[in-house]
Amino acid sequence: MARDNYSYKKHQKELARKKKQEEKKQSKLDKKNIQAKGDIALTDGNIAAPAQDPGQVSNGDVTAI
């Protein structure tokens, strides 16, 4: 009867683990880059600023008492 090659199985398992970690790292970087591009677009002026809440007062509307 043939013996199992445990070192080969272990090596394959390590390769799979490293590949999964690399994919996870890449997806996190992609998510971060998409978020950064969204922030740049907002500050670029091409996209309108979000509306303020009705209860929120802007600096120009402050009245002295």
mmCIF file as Biopython writes it, N, C-alpha, C and O atoms, coordinates in Angstrom:
data_model
#
loop_
_atom_site.group_PDB
_atom_site.id
_atom_site.type_symbol
_atom_site.label_atom_id
_atom_site.label_alt_id
_atom_site.label_comp_id
_atom_site.label_asym_id
_atom_site.label_entity_id
_atom_site.label_seq_id
_atom_site.pdbx_PDB_ins_code
_atom_site.Cartn_x
_atom_site.Cartn_y
_atom_site.Cartn_z
_atom_site.occupancy
_atom_site.B_iso_or_equiv
_atom_site.auth_seq_id
_atom_site.auth_asym_id
_atom_site.pdbx_PDB_model_num
ATOM 1   N N  . MET A ? 1  ? 0.836   -1.167 0.000  1.0 0.0 1  A 1 
ATOM 2   C CA . MET A ? 1  ? 0.000   0.000  0.000  1.0 0.0 1  A 1 
ATOM 3   C C  . MET A ? 1  ? 0.893   1.247  0.000  1.0 0.0 1  A 1 
ATOM 4   O O  . MET A ? 1  ? 1.908   1.293  0.695  1.0 0.0 1  A 1 
ATOM 5   N N  . ALA A ? 2  ? 0.502   2.258  -0.789 1.0 0.0 2  A 1 
ATOM 6   C CA . ALA A ? 2  ? 1.284   3.482  -0.905 1.0 0.0 2  A 1 
ATOM 7   C C  . ALA A ? 2  ? 1.068   4.381  0.308  1.0 0.0 2  A 1 
ATOM 8   O O  . ALA A ? 2  ? -0.009  4.402  0.903  1.0 0.0 2  A 1 
ATOM 9   N N  . ARG A ? 3  ? 2.099   5.110  0.652  1.0 0.0 3  A 1 
ATOM 10  C CA . ARG A ? 3  ? 2.008   6.028  1.782  1.0 0.0 3  A 1 
ATOM 11  C C  . ARG A ? 3  ? 1.594   7.410  1.292  1.0 0.0 3  A 1 
ATOM 12  O O  . ARG A ? 3  ? 1.908   7.796  0.166  1.0 0.0 3  A 1 
ATOM 13  N N  . ASP A ? 4  ? 0.896   8.142  2.133  1.0 0.0 4  A 1 
ATOM 14  C CA . ASP A ? 4  ? 0.507   9.515  1.800  1.0 0.0 4  A 1 
ATOM 15  C C  . ASP A ? 4  ? 1.738   10.416 1.853  1.0 0.0 4  A 1 
ATOM 16  O O  . ASP A ? 4  ? 2.641   10.221 2.667  1.0 0.0 4  A 1 
ATOM 17  N N  . ASN A ? 5  ? 1.747   11.390 0.977  1.0 0.0 5  A 1 
ATOM 18  C CA . ASN A ? 5  ? 2.826   12.365 0.949  1.0 0.0 5  A 1 
ATOM 19  C C  . ASN A ? 5  ? 2.363   13.587 1.747  1.0 0.0 5  A 1 
ATOM 20  O O  . ASN A ? 5  ? 1.838   14.543 1.176  1.0 0.0 5  A 1 
ATOM 21  N N  . TYR A ? 6  ? 2.559   13.552 3.055  1.0 0.0 6  A 1 
ATOM 22  C CA . TYR A ? 6  ? 2.065   14.604 3.924  1.0 0.0 6  A 1 
ATOM 23  C C  . TYR A ? 6  ? 2.757   15.937 3.671  1.0 0.0 6  A 1 
ATOM 24  O O  . TYR A ? 6  ? 2.136   16.992 3.809  1.0 0.0 6  A 1 
ATOM 25  N N  . SER A ? 7  ? 4.012   15.903 3.309  1.0 0.0 7  A 1 
ATOM 26  C CA . SER A ? 7  ? 4.702   17.168 3.056  1.0 0.0 7  A 1 
ATOM 27  C C  . SER A ? 7  ? 4.101   17.874 1.843  1.0 0.0 7  A 1 
ATOM 28  O O  . SER A ? 7  ? 4.022   19.102 1.826  1.0 0.0 7  A 1 
ATOM 29  N N  . TYR A ? 8  ? 3.674   17.118 0.827  1.0 0.0 8  A 1 
ATOM 30  C CA . TYR A ? 8  ? 3.034   17.721 -0.347 1.0 0.0 8  A 1 
ATOM 31  C C  . TYR A ? 8  ? 1.696   18.342 0.057  1.0 0.0 8  A 1 
ATOM 32  O O  . TYR A ? 8  ? 1.376   19.457 -0.353 1.0 0.0 8  A 1 
ATOM 33  N N  . LYS A ? 9  ? 0.920   17.619 0.861  1.0 0.0 9  A 1 
ATOM 34  C CA . LYS A ? 9  ? -0.366  18.143 1.312  1.0 0.0 9  A 1 
ATOM 35  C C  . LYS A ? 9  ? -0.179  19.403 2.145  1.0 0.0 9  A 1 
ATOM 36  O O  . LYS A ? 9  ? -0.930  20.369 2.010  1.0 0.0 9  A 1 
ATOM 37  N N  . LYS A ? 10 ? 0.820   19.383 2.998  1.0 0.0 10 A 1 
ATOM 38  C CA . LYS A ? 10 ? 1.098   20.542 3.837  1.0 0.0 10 A 1 
ATOM 39  C C  . LYS A ? 10 ? 1.494   21.738 2.980  1.0 0.0 10 A 1 
ATOM 40  O O  . LYS A ? 10 ? 1.047   22.858 3.227  1.0 0.0 10 A 1 
ATOM 41  N N  . HIS A ? 11 ? 2.328   21.503 1.977  1.0 0.0 11 A 1 
ATOM 42  C CA . HIS A ? 11 ? 2.761   22.576 1.085  1.0 0.0 11 A 1 
ATOM 43  C C  . HIS A ? 11 ? 1.565   23.160 0.331  1.0 0.0 11 A 1 
ATOM 44  O O  . HIS A ? 11 ? 1.452   24.379 0.202  1.0 0.0 11 A 1 
ATOM 45  N N  . GLN A ? 12 ? 0.678   22.308 -0.162 1.0 0.0 12 A 1 
ATOM 46  C CA . GLN A ? 12 ? -0.507  22.774 -0.881 1.0 0.0 12 A 1 
ATOM 47  C C  . GLN A ? 12 ? -1.419  23.590 0.044  1.0 0.0 12 A 1 
ATOM 48  O O  . GLN A ? 12 ? -1.997  24.595 -0.369 1.0 0.0 12 A 1 
ATOM 49  N N  . LYS A ? 13 ? -1.535  23.151 1.278  1.0 0.0 13 A 1 
ATOM 50  C CA . LYS A ? 13 ? -2.364  23.865 2.246  1.0 0.0 13 A 1 
ATOM 51  C C  . LYS A ? 13 ? -1.772  25.247 2.537  1.0 0.0 13 A 1 
ATOM 52  O O  . LYS A ? 13 ? -2.509  26.227 2.642  1.0 0.0 13 A 1 
ATOM 53  N N  . GLU A ? 14 ? -0.448  25.329 2.667  1.0 0.0 14 A 1 
ATOM 54  C CA . GLU A ? 14 ? 0.210   26.606 2.904  1.0 0.0 14 A 1 
ATOM 55  C C  . GLU A ? 14 ? 0.031   27.536 1.710  1.0 0.0 14 A 1 
ATOM 56  O O  . GLU A ? 14 ? -0.210  28.731 1.885  1.0 0.0 14 A 1 
ATOM 57  N N  . LEU A ? 15 ? 0.146   26.995 0.496  1.0 0.0 15 A 1 
ATOM 58  C CA . LEU A ? 15 ? -0.048  27.817 -0.699 1.0 0.0 15 A 1 
ATOM 59  C C  . LEU A ? 15 ? -1.472  28.368 -0.764 1.0 0.0 15 A 1 
ATOM 60  O O  . LEU A ? 15 ? -1.673  29.533 -1.109 1.0 0.0 15 A 1 
ATOM 61  N N  . ALA A ? 16 ? -2.450  27.545 -0.435 1.0 0.0 16 A 1 
ATOM 62  C CA . ALA A ? 16 ? -3.839  27.984 -0.439 1.0 0.0 16 A 1 
ATOM 63  C C  . ALA A ? 16 ? -4.060  29.074 0.602  1.0 0.0 16 A 1 
ATOM 64  O O  . ALA A ? 16 ? -4.767  30.049 0.348  1.0 0.0 16 A 1 
ATOM 65  N N  . ARG A ? 17 ? -3.454  28.907 1.772  1.0 0.0 17 A 1 
ATOM 66  C CA . ARG A ? 17 ? -3.595  29.900 2.839  1.0 0.0 17 A 1 
ATOM 67  C C  . ARG A ? 17 ? -2.971  31.236 2.423  1.0 0.0 17 A 1 
ATOM 68  O O  . ARG A ? 17 ? -3.562  32.294 2.640  1.0 0.0 17 A 1 
ATOM 69  N N  . LYS A ? 18 ? -1.791  31.186 1.832  1.0 0.0 18 A 1 
ATOM 70  C CA . LYS A ? 18 ? -1.122  32.407 1.378  1.0 0.0 18 A 1 
ATOM 71  C C  . LYS A ? 18 ? -1.921  33.097 0.273  1.0 0.0 18 A 1 
ATOM 72  O O  . LYS A ? 18 ? -2.014  34.324 0.245  1.0 0.0 18 A 1 
ATOM 73  N N  . LYS A ? 19 ? -2.496  32.309 -0.635 1.0 0.0 19 A 1 
ATOM 74  C CA . LYS A ? 19 ? -3.294  32.874 -1.717 1.0 0.0 19 A 1 
ATOM 75  C C  . LYS A ? 19 ? -4.528  33.576 -1.147 1.0 0.0 19 A 1 
ATOM 76  O O  . LYS A ? 19 ? -4.883  34.667 -1.591 1.0 0.0 19 A 1 
ATOM 77  N N  . LYS A ? 20 ? -5.175  32.954 -0.172 1.0 0.0 20 A 1 
ATOM 78  C CA . LYS A ? 20 ? -6.361  33.534 0.448  1.0 0.0 20 A 1 
ATOM 79  C C  . LYS A ? 20 ? -6.009  34.840 1.159  1.0 0.0 20 A 1 
ATOM 80  O O  . LYS A ? 20 ? -6.746  35.821 1.062  1.0 0.0 20 A 1 
ATOM 81  N N  . GLN A ? 21 ? -4.882  34.851 1.872  1.0 0.0 21 A 1 
ATOM 82  C CA . GLN A ? 21 ? -4.447  36.068 2.566  1.0 0.0 21 A 1 
ATOM 83  C C  . GLN A ? 21 ? -4.154  37.180 1.567  1.0 0.0 21 A 1 
ATOM 84  O O  . GLN A ? 21 ? -4.505  38.334 1.808  1.0 0.0 21 A 1 
ATOM 85  N N  . GLU A ? 22 ? -3.517  36.847 0.453  1.0 0.0 22 A 1 
ATOM 86  C CA . GLU A ? 22 ? -3.184  37.845 -0.556 1.0 0.0 22 A 1 
ATOM 87  C C  . GLU A ? 22 ? -4.463  38.415 -1.189 1.0 0.0 22 A 1 
ATOM 88  O O  . GLU A ? 22 ? -4.546  39.619 -1.428 1.0 0.0 22 A 1 
ATOM 89  N N  . GLU A ? 23 ? -5.454  37.561 -1.460 1.0 0.0 23 A 1 
ATOM 90  C CA . GLU A ? 23 ? -6.721  38.032 -2.018 1.0 0.0 23 A 1 
ATOM 91  C C  . GLU A ? 23 ? -7.434  38.954 -1.030 1.0 0.0 23 A 1 
ATOM 92  O O  . GLU A ? 23 ? -8.012  39.967 -1.423 1.0 0.0 23 A 1 
ATOM 93  N N  . LYS A ? 24 ? -7.390  38.599 0.241  1.0 0.0 24 A 1 
ATOM 94  C CA . LYS A ? 24 ? -8.023  39.419 1.270  1.0 0.0 24 A 1 
ATOM 95  C C  . LYS A ? 24 ? -7.329  40.785 1.361  1.0 0.0 24 A 1 
ATOM 96  O O  . LYS A ? 24 ? -7.989  41.819 1.467  1.0 0.0 24 A 1 
ATOM 97  N N  . LYS A ? 25 ? -6.010  40.777 1.320  1.0 0.0 25 A 1 
ATOM 98  C CA . LYS A ? 25 ? -5.245  42.017 1.371  1.0 0.0 25 A 1 
ATOM 99  C C  . LYS A ? 25 ? -5.561  42.893 0.165  1.0 0.0 25 A 1 
ATOM 100 O O  . LYS A ? 25 ? -5.717  44.107 0.299  1.0 0.0 25 A 1 
ATOM 101 N N  . GLN A ? 26 ? -5.656  42.277 -1.016 1.0 0.0 26 A 1 
ATOM 102 C CA . GLN A ? 26 ? -5.941  43.021 -2.239 1.0 0.0 26 A 1 
ATOM 103 C C  . GLN A ? 26 ? -7.347  43.617 -2.199 1.0 0.0 26 A 1 
ATOM 104 O O  . GLN A ? 26 ? -7.550  44.751 -2.633 1.0 0.0 26 A 1 
ATOM 105 N N  . SER A ? 27 ? -8.315  42.865 -1.682 1.0 0.0 27 A 1 
ATOM 106 C CA . SER A ? 27 ? -9.683  43.381 -1.617 1.0 0.0 27 A 1 
ATOM 107 C C  . SER A ? 27 ? -9.775  44.566 -0.650 1.0 0.0 27 A 1 
ATOM 108 O O  . SER A ? 27 ? -10.518 45.517 -0.895 1.0 0.0 27 A 1 
ATOM 109 N N  . LYS A ? 28 ? -9.017  44.504 0.448  1.0 0.0 28 A 1 
ATOM 110 C CA . LYS A ? 28 ? -9.002  45.628 1.390  1.0 0.0 28 A 1 
ATOM 111 C C  . LYS A ? 28 ? -8.387  46.863 0.739  1.0 0.0 28 A 1 
ATOM 112 O O  . LYS A ? 28 ? -8.884  47.972 0.930  1.0 0.0 28 A 1 
ATOM 113 N N  . LEU A ? 29 ? -7.312  46.683 -0.028 1.0 0.0 29 A 1 
ATOM 114 C CA . LEU A ? 29 ? -6.691  47.807 -0.719 1.0 0.0 29 A 1 
ATOM 115 C C  . LEU A ? 29 ? -7.633  48.397 -1.754 1.0 0.0 29 A 1 
ATOM 116 O O  . LEU A ? 29 ? -7.720  49.618 -1.889 1.0 0.0 29 A 1 
ATOM 117 N N  . ASP A ? 30 ? -8.344  47.539 -2.489 1.0 0.0 30 A 1 
ATOM 118 C CA . ASP A ? 30 ? -9.289  48.010 -3.487 1.0 0.0 30 A 1 
ATOM 119 C C  . ASP A ? 30 ? -10.403 48.817 -2.832 1.0 0.0 30 A 1 
ATOM 120 O O  . ASP A ? 30 ? -10.793 49.871 -3.334 1.0 0.0 30 A 1 
ATOM 121 N N  . LYS A ? 31 ? -10.915 48.317 -1.706 1.0 0.0 31 A 1 
ATOM 122 C CA . LYS A ? 31 ? -11.982 49.020 -1.000 1.0 0.0 31 A 1 
ATOM 123 C C  . LYS A ? 31 ? -11.486 50.386 -0.519 1.0 0.0 31 A 1 
ATOM 124 O O  . LYS A ? 31 ? -12.208 51.379 -0.601 1.0 0.0 31 A 1 
ATOM 125 N N  . LYS A ? 32 ? -10.257 50.426 -0.022 1.0 0.0 32 A 1 
ATOM 126 C CA . LYS A ? 32 ? -9.691  51.672 0.470  1.0 0.0 32 A 1 
ATOM 127 C C  . LYS A ? 32 ? -9.499  52.668 -0.676 1.0 0.0 32 A 1 
ATOM 128 O O  . LYS A ? 32 ? -9.762  53.859 -0.513 1.0 0.0 32 A 1 
ATOM 129 N N  . ASN A ? 33 ? -9.041  52.184 -1.833 1.0 0.0 33 A 1 
ATOM 130 C CA . ASN A ? 33 ? -8.838  53.057 -2.989 1.0 0.0 33 A 1 
ATOM 131 C C  . ASN A ? 33 ? -10.161 53.599 -3.517 1.0 0.0 33 A 1 
ATOM 132 O O  . ASN A ? 33 ? -10.229 54.761 -3.917 1.0 0.0 33 A 1 
ATOM 133 N N  . ILE A ? 34 ? -11.207 52.789 -3.526 1.0 0.0 34 A 1 
ATOM 134 C CA . ILE A ? 34 ? -12.519 53.247 -3.981 1.0 0.0 34 A 1 
ATOM 135 C C  . ILE A ? 34 ? -13.032 54.334 -3.051 1.0 0.0 34 A 1 
ATOM 136 O O  . ILE A ? 34 ? -13.578 55.339 -3.506 1.0 0.0 34 A 1 
ATOM 137 N N  . GLN A ? 35 ? -12.860 54.135 -1.755 1.0 0.0 35 A 1 
ATOM 138 C CA . GLN A ? 35 ? -13.310 55.126 -0.782 1.0 0.0 35 A 1 
ATOM 139 C C  . GLN A ? 35 ? -12.519 56.427 -0.946 1.0 0.0 35 A 1 
ATOM 140 O O  . GLN A ? 35 ? -13.091 57.514 -0.861 1.0 0.0 35 A 1 
ATOM 141 N N  . ALA A ? 36 ? -11.215 56.320 -1.180 1.0 0.0 36 A 1 
ATOM 142 C CA . ALA A ? 36 ? -10.385 57.508 -1.356 1.0 0.0 36 A 1 
ATOM 143 C C  . ALA A ? 36 ? -10.793 58.259 -2.617 1.0 0.0 36 A 1 
ATOM 144 O O  . ALA A ? 36 ? -10.806 59.490 -2.620 1.0 0.0 36 A 1 
ATOM 145 N N  . LYS A ? 37 ? -11.125 57.549 -3.678 1.0 0.0 37 A 1 
ATOM 146 C CA . LYS A ? 37 ? -11.564 58.199 -4.915 1.0 0.0 37 A 1 
ATOM 147 C C  . LYS A ? 37 ? -12.885 58.912 -4.691 1.0 0.0 37 A 1 
ATOM 148 O O  . LYS A ? 37 ? -13.106 59.987 -5.248 1.0 0.0 37 A 1 
ATOM 149 N N  . GLY A ? 38 ? -13.760 58.340 -3.891 1.0 0.0 38 A 1 
ATOM 150 C CA . GLY A ? 38 ? -15.032 58.985 -3.574 1.0 0.0 38 A 1 
ATOM 151 C C  . GLY A ? 38 ? -14.824 60.264 -2.796 1.0 0.0 38 A 1 
ATOM 152 O O  . GLY A ? 38 ? -15.509 61.255 -3.048 1.0 0.0 38 A 1 
ATOM 153 N N  . ASP A ? 39 ? -13.897 60.267 -1.859 1.0 0.0 39 A 1 
ATOM 154 C CA . ASP A ? 39 ? -13.589 61.463 -1.081 1.0 0.0 39 A 1 
ATOM 155 C C  . ASP A ? 39 ? -13.001 62.538 -1.966 1.0 0.0 39 A 1 
ATOM 156 O O  . ASP A ? 39 ? -13.317 63.714 -1.788 1.0 0.0 39 A 1 
ATOM 157 N N  . ILE A ? 40 ? -12.165 62.177 -2.904 1.0 0.0 40 A 1 
ATOM 158 C CA . ILE A ? 40 ? -11.556 63.137 -3.824 1.0 0.0 40 A 1 
ATOM 159 C C  . ILE A ? 40 ? -12.633 63.752 -4.703 1.0 0.0 40 A 1 
ATOM 160 O O  . ILE A ? 40 ? -12.608 64.956 -4.957 1.0 0.0 40 A 1 
ATOM 161 N N  . ALA A ? 41 ? -13.577 62.946 -5.171 1.0 0.0 41 A 1 
ATOM 162 C CA . ALA A ? 41 ? -14.647 63.454 -6.025 1.0 0.0 41 A 1 
ATOM 163 C C  . ALA A ? 41 ? -15.505 64.467 -5.270 1.0 0.0 41 A 1 
ATOM 164 O O  . ALA A ? 41 ? -15.942 65.461 -5.850 1.0 0.0 41 A 1 
ATOM 165 N N  . LEU A ? 42 ? -15.747 64.227 -3.996 1.0 0.0 42 A 1 
ATOM 166 C CA . LEU A ? 42 ? -16.542 65.163 -3.209 1.0 0.0 42 A 1 
ATOM 167 C C  . LEU A ? 42 ? -15.813 66.493 -3.038 1.0 0.0 42 A 1 
ATOM 168 O O  . LEU A ? 42 ? -16.447 67.546 -3.109 1.0 0.0 42 A 1 
ATOM 169 N N  . THR A ? 43 ? -14.525 66.472 -2.817 1.0 0.0 43 A 1 
ATOM 170 C CA . THR A ? 43 ? -13.777 67.705 -2.624 1.0 0.0 43 A 1 
ATOM 171 C C  . THR A ? 43 ? -13.440 68.372 -3.944 1.0 0.0 43 A 1 
ATOM 172 O O  . THR A ? 43 ? -13.053 69.541 -3.960 1.0 0.0 43 A 1 
ATOM 173 N N  . ASP A ? 44 ? -13.576 67.660 -5.043 1.0 0.0 44 A 1 
ATOM 174 C CA . ASP A ? 44 ? -13.263 68.196 -6.359 1.0 0.0 44 A 1 
ATOM 175 C C  . ASP A ? 44 ? -14.302 69.209 -6.802 1.0 0.0 44 A 1 
ATOM 176 O O  . ASP A ? 44 ? -13.997 70.080 -7.617 1.0 0.0 44 A 1 
ATOM 177 N N  . GLY A ? 45 ? -15.514 69.122 -6.292 1.0 0.0 45 A 1 
ATOM 178 C CA . GLY A ? 45 ? -16.555 70.063 -6.651 1.0 0.0 45 A 1 
ATOM 179 C C  . GLY A ? 45 ? -17.458 69.550 -7.757 1.0 0.0 45 A 1 
ATOM 180 O O  . GLY A ? 45 ? -18.440 70.212 -8.092 1.0 0.0 45 A 1 
ATOM 181 N N  . ASN A ? 46 ? -17.165 68.414 -8.325 1.0 0.0 46 A 1 
ATOM 182 C CA . ASN A ? 46 ? -17.995 67.871 -9.391 1.0 0.0 46 A 1 
ATOM 183 C C  . ASN A ? 46 ? -19.295 67.297 -8.855 1.0 0.0 46 A 1 
ATOM 184 O O  . ASN A ? 46 ? -20.297 67.255 -9.569 1.0 0.0 46 A 1 
ATOM 185 N N  . ILE A ? 47 ? -19.289 66.862 -7.620 1.0 0.0 47 A 1 
ATOM 186 C CA . ILE A ? 47 ? -20.466 66.285 -7.010 1.0 0.0 47 A 1 
ATOM 187 C C  . ILE A ? 47 ? -20.966 67.255 -5.947 1.0 0.0 47 A 1 
ATOM 188 O O  . ILE A ? 47 ? -20.174 67.794 -5.174 1.0 0.0 47 A 1 
ATOM 189 N N  . ALA A ? 48 ? -22.268 67.478 -5.908 1.0 0.0 48 A 1 
ATOM 190 C CA . ALA A ? 48 ? -22.844 68.424 -4.960 1.0 0.0 48 A 1 
ATOM 191 C C  . ALA A ? 48 ? -22.620 67.959 -3.532 1.0 0.0 48 A 1 
ATOM 192 O O  . ALA A ? 48 ? -22.600 66.761 -3.250 1.0 0.0 48 A 1 
ATOM 193 N N  . ALA A ? 49 ? -22.454 68.915 -2.644 1.0 0.0 49 A 1 
ATOM 194 C CA . ALA A ? 49 ? -22.280 68.610 -1.223 1.0 0.0 49 A 1 
ATOM 195 C C  . ALA A ? 49 ? -23.594 68.110 -0.659 1.0 0.0 49 A 1 
ATOM 196 O O  . ALA A ? 49 ? -24.654 68.525 -1.128 1.0 0.0 49 A 1 
ATOM 197 N N  . PRO A ? 50 ? -23.561 67.234 0.331  1.0 0.0 50 A 1 
ATOM 198 C CA . PRO A ? 50 ? -24.800 66.730 0.925  1.0 0.0 50 A 1 
ATOM 199 C C  . PRO A ? 50 ? -25.565 67.858 1.623  1.0 0.0 50 A 1 
ATOM 200 O O  . PRO A ? 50 ? -24.963 68.784 2.166  1.0 0.0 50 A 1 
ATOM 201 N N  . ALA A ? 51 ? -26.876 67.768 1.603  1.0 0.0 51 A 1 
ATOM 202 C CA . ALA A ? 51 ? -27.721 68.777 2.230  1.0 0.0 51 A 1 
ATOM 203 C C  . ALA A ? 51 ? -27.559 68.733 3.742  1.0 0.0 51 A 1 
ATOM 204 O O  . ALA A ? 51 ? -27.341 67.673 4.329  1.0 0.0 51 A 1 
ATOM 205 N N  . GLN A ? 52 ? -27.670 69.916 4.364  1.0 0.0 52 A 1 
ATOM 206 C CA . GLN A ? 52 ? -27.555 69.980 5.814  1.0 0.0 52 A 1 
ATOM 207 C C  . GLN A ? 52 ? -28.871 69.592 6.458  1.0 0.0 52 A 1 
ATOM 208 O O  . GLN A ? 52 ? -29.937 69.700 5.853  1.0 0.0 52 A 1 
ATOM 209 N N  . ASP A ? 53 ? -28.776 69.142 7.686  1.0 0.0 53 A 1 
ATOM 210 C CA . ASP A ? 53 ? -29.982 68.842 8.452  1.0 0.0 53 A 1 
ATOM 211 C C  . ASP A ? 53 ? -30.706 70.150 8.758  1.0 0.0 53 A 1 
ATOM 212 O O  . ASP A ? 53 ? -30.052 71.180 8.922  1.0 0.0 53 A 1 
ATOM 213 N N  . PRO A ? 54 ? -32.041 70.139 8.839  1.0 0.0 54 A 1 
ATOM 214 C CA . PRO A ? 54 ? -32.780 71.374 9.137  1.0 0.0 54 A 1 
ATOM 215 C C  . PRO A ? 54 ? -32.405 71.970 10.492 1.0 0.0 54 A 1 
ATOM 216 O O  . PRO A ? 54 ? -32.453 73.189 10.656 1.0 0.0 54 A 1 
ATOM 217 N N  . GLY A ? 55 ? -32.043 71.156 11.442 1.0 0.0 55 A 1 
ATOM 218 C CA . GLY A ? 55 ? -31.696 71.659 12.761 1.0 0.0 55 A 1 
ATOM 219 C C  . GLY A ? 55 ? -30.266 72.171 12.847 1.0 0.0 55 A 1 
ATOM 220 O O  . GLY A ? 55 ? -29.879 72.761 13.856 1.0 0.0 55 A 1 
ATOM 221 N N  . GLN A ? 56 ? -29.481 71.952 11.805 1.0 0.0 56 A 1 
ATOM 222 C CA . GLN A ? 56 ? -28.086 72.356 11.824 1.0 0.0 56 A 1 
ATOM 223 C C  . GLN A ? 56 ? -27.963 73.779 11.281 1.0 0.0 56 A 1 
ATOM 224 O O  . GLN A ? 56 ? -28.568 74.110 10.262 1.0 0.0 56 A 1 
ATOM 225 N N  . VAL A ? 57 ? -27.188 74.610 11.954 1.0 0.0 57 A 1 
ATOM 226 C CA . VAL A ? 57 ? -27.028 76.000 11.557 1.0 0.0 57 A 1 
ATOM 227 C C  . VAL A ? 57 ? -25.645 76.169 10.953 1.0 0.0 57 A 1 
ATOM 228 O O  . VAL A ? 57 ? -24.654 75.702 11.514 1.0 0.0 57 A 1 
ATOM 229 N N  . SER A ? 58 ? -25.578 76.840 9.804  1.0 0.0 58 A 1 
ATOM 230 C CA . SER A ? 58 ? -24.266 77.084 9.197  1.0 0.0 58 A 1 
ATOM 231 C C  . SER A ? 58 ? -23.636 78.300 9.879  1.0 0.0 58 A 1 
ATOM 232 O O  . SER A ? 58 ? -24.321 79.021 10.605 1.0 0.0 58 A 1 
ATOM 233 N N  . ASN A ? 59 ? -22.363 78.533 9.658  1.0 0.0 59 A 1 
ATOM 234 C CA . ASN A ? 59 ? -21.641 79.620 10.311 1.0 0.0 59 A 1 
ATOM 235 C C  . ASN A ? 59 ? -22.162 80.980 9.909  1.0 0.0 59 A 1 
ATOM 236 O O  . ASN A ? 59 ? -22.082 81.901 10.722 1.0 0.0 59 A 1 
ATOM 237 N N  . GLY A ? 60 ? -22.686 81.171 8.726  1.0 0.0 60 A 1 
ATOM 238 C CA . GLY A ? 60 ? -23.192 82.461 8.273  1.0 0.0 60 A 1 
ATOM 239 C C  . GLY A ? 60 ? -24.529 82.822 8.878  1.0 0.0 60 A 1 
ATOM 240 O O  . GLY A ? 60 ? -24.902 83.995 8.854  1.0 0.0 60 A 1 
ATOM 241 N N  . ASP A ? 61 ? -25.261 81.881 9.412  1.0 0.0 61 A 1 
ATOM 242 C CA . ASP A ? 61 ? -26.592 82.127 9.947  1.0 0.0 61 A 1 
ATOM 243 C C  . ASP A ? 61 ? -26.606 82.392 11.452 1.0 0.0 61 A 1 
ATOM 244 O O  . ASP A ? 61 ? -27.679 82.479 12.050 1.0 0.0 61 A 1 
ATOM 245 N N  . VAL A ? 62 ? -25.450 82.519 12.064 1.0 0.0 62 A 1 
ATOM 246 C CA . VAL A ? 62 ? -25.393 82.710 13.518 1.0 0.0 62 A 1 
ATOM 247 C C  . VAL A ? 62 ? -25.732 84.152 13.847 1.0 0.0 62 A 1 
ATOM 248 O O  . VAL A ? 62 ? -25.173 85.075 13.254 1.0 0.0 62 A 1 
ATOM 249 N N  . THR A ? 63 ? -26.639 84.350 14.782 1.0 0.0 63 A 1 
ATOM 250 C CA . THR A ? 63 ? -27.009 85.687 15.213 1.0 0.0 63 A 1 
ATOM 251 C C  . THR A ? 63 ? -26.566 85.902 16.647 1.0 0.0 63 A 1 
ATOM 252 O O  . THR A ? 63 ? -26.634 84.990 17.471 1.0 0.0 63 A 1 
ATOM 253 N N  . ALA A ? 64 ? -26.120 87.096 16.938 1.0 0.0 64 A 1 
ATOM 254 C CA . ALA A ? 64 ? -25.661 87.413 18.288 1.0 0.0 64 A 1 
ATOM 255 C C  . ALA A ? 64 ? -26.852 87.729 19.166 1.0 0.0 64 A 1 
ATOM 256 O O  . ALA A ? 64 ? -27.804 88.366 18.714 1.0 0.0 64 A 1 
ATOM 257 N N  . ILE A ? 65 ? -26.814 87.299 20.398 1.0 0.0 65 A 1 
ATOM 258 C CA . ILE A ? 65 ? -27.915 87.580 21.336 1.0 0.0 65 A 1 
ATOM 259 C C  . ILE A ? 65 ? -27.505 88.675 22.261 1.0 0.0 65 A 1 
ATOM 260 O O  . ILE A ? 65 ? -28.280 89.071 23.131 1.0 0.0 65 A 1 
#
